[in-house]
Amino acid sequence: MKNYILTILTLTFFACSTNNKSTTENSNSMHKLYKLIGNQLHYWETWDKDEKTAIVHWGIVGQRGQSKEIKSQLFSNFRKAVQKEIDKKLKEGYAEFDEEKIAYLEIEYKIDGFGTEQDLDKRHRLEESLNELLGWTGLGHVDGGSIGSGTMEVGCVVVDLVVAKKVIEDNLKGTEFGDYSRIYQIDNE
């Protein structure tokens, strides 16, 4: 009888377990949705933290928002729970952001000539800091940077130019990055 119960439990476990290497059709590493509510743009996003956990993050664009973790359980995969939340948000009217409405902005710094190794290190630190800031406020992400010919820039892709500029200015004030020469919109061509 013990062997019979052990066999049933083993079969049940294997039938309900998931293969970490397989993914469902909708198991993107990141999924972002937006909805205009009143005059405020709201975001809802999710990404895989690791093979058994997802992060769900939501709020008003420009604000830190809230987040939670969704973990796989003994008999359920976290991706199914995340997909249910995605489906719910889509029914509520959330949608992917219209790429034609995306704005591009740059933060520019004056440098001597083609810059120094310290300038380049500063740019990399700024890229990391801004990527974190833009991500956790639902605004967007850093798209890279450049250095040379008297300036150094960090480029950002954002969903709201006005809010992004204010959030960035407020965040850089009083830091090693506060000496920028300008923050401006660049053409998206």
Buried (B, 14 or more C-beta within 10 A) or exposed (E): EEEEEEEEEEEEEEEEEBEEEEBEEEBBEEBBBBBEEEEBBBBBBBBBEEEBEBBBBBBBBBBEBEEEEBEBEEEEBBBBBBBEBBEEBBEEEBEEBEEEEBBBBBBBBEBEEEBEEEBBEBBEEBBEBBBEBBBBBBBBBBBEBBBEEEBBBBBBBBBBBEBBBEBBEEBBEEEEBEEBEEBEBEEEE
